[in-house]
């Protein structure tokens, strides 16, 4: 199944769940009555494989890619404004916050790319990473997405 098909299926499922949750008109469930149950959540049997150690971020015409193996951090800024100096941190599976060291980081002008190297402490293994978070200057831009493997 193609990546775009998987993403479309996931989006349709999410929108359906949101629409159902927002109505609040289901008389078959009463939160005060523990003996009533609502409809089970639908399941989707669509396996998704990710590229280990690869993350991406796309928002507001800013595209970022990070590779754990090479440490490459690539930024494309089409936002219409200068971005603060790029940075990363991870939240580990044990909820520790670990900052990356980004060599030669500097603000990124609108329309400019930046190719940097980000490294984490050597005792931090890829298997310990729970979440990779992107920063520009002192602004937290949020979690990066793992890259979906091509079939």
N, C-alpha and C positions, 0 to 999 in steps of 0.2 A: 504494500500500500504506500502511495506517495506521501511525503511529508505534508503537503498542502491538504490532502484528503484527511489525514489524521487530525490536523489542526482544525479543519472544518467540522469534523465529527465531534471533537472535544468542545468546540464553541457552541454547536447546536445543543449538545447535552447540557452544558452549563447554562445557556439561556433558558432552556426548558425547565431546569431546576429552579432558577431564579423566578421565572414566571409563576411556577407552581407555589413557591414559597411565599410570594408576595400577595397571593389572593386571600389566604386566611379563611376561605369559605368551605373548608372540608368539614362537614358535620360528623364524619365518621371518627374523628379523634377529639377527645376532650382531655386537655392536659391535667385536669383535676381527677380524671378517672384512669387509674393505671391499667385497667383491664381492656381498654380500647387501644387499638393499634392502627396506624395509618398504612398507606400503601408502601411497600418496600421500594427502596431506591432502585432505579434501573441500573443494570450493569452493562458495560461495554467491554467486549473481549477483543481489544485492539492492542496488541503488545507494542510497546514503544522502546526502541533501543537508543541509547545515547552514546556519543563518542566520549570515552573516558578522558577527563582532564581538559575538556574544551567547553568554553562558555561564550555566550553572545548577549548583546544588549542592543535593542533598537527602540528609540523613542524620540519624538520631536526632531527628526532628521539628524539624530546623533546615533552612529553605529559604532559599537565597540566589540572587539573579539579578544579573548584571552586564552592562551594555551599554557597549561601547567607544565608540560614537558619542556617546552622551549623558553617559557617565561615571557613570550611575546605578548604585548599589550598594544593593540592597534586601535586608533581612534579616528573616525571620520566625523568632522563637525560641519553640519549643514544647518545648524539651528538658527542662524541669523544673529548670533551673539557670541562673544568670547566665552569659553569655558574655563573654569579654574583648572589648576594642575591636576591631571588624572591620578587617581590612587585606587587601591583595592584593599579590602580586608576579607577574611573568612570568619565564619562562625563555625566552629568545629562541632562534631557530633556530641561533644561533652559541654557545649555551650560556651566555649572559650572564644574570645575575640582576638584574632591574630592579624596584625597589620603586615602588608607587603612593603618591601622597600622598592620604590620605583626610581630607577636611575635616570638622571637628567630630566626630571619632570618639570614642566613649565606650562603656563596657561596655553590653551589651544584657540587660535583665532578662528572666526567664522570662515568656513570654506577650506580650512587647512586640515591636513592629516597629521597624526603623530604616531610614530612607531617607537615604542619604548620597551624596556625590559623590566619585568616585575618579578621579584624573588621573595620567597617566604623562608623562614628559618629552616635549616636542613633537617631538624627533628620533626617537622610537620609533614606527615605522609598524605598523599592524595586520598587514601582510604579514610583519613580523619576529617576530611572537608565535608561540611554539611551544606554550607551556603557561601557563595562568593558575592560580595557587595561592592558596587562601583561608587566612587566618589569623584567629584570635581571640586577642587579647592576644599572648602569646609562644608560643602553640600553633599548629603547622602542621596544618590540617585536611585538606590534600590538594588535588589538582587538581580544578578545576571542569570540567564536561562542556560541550562545545559544544551549542547548542540545535539539535535536529533540526527541519528545515523541515517545515511542514505541506504536504500535497499538495492 
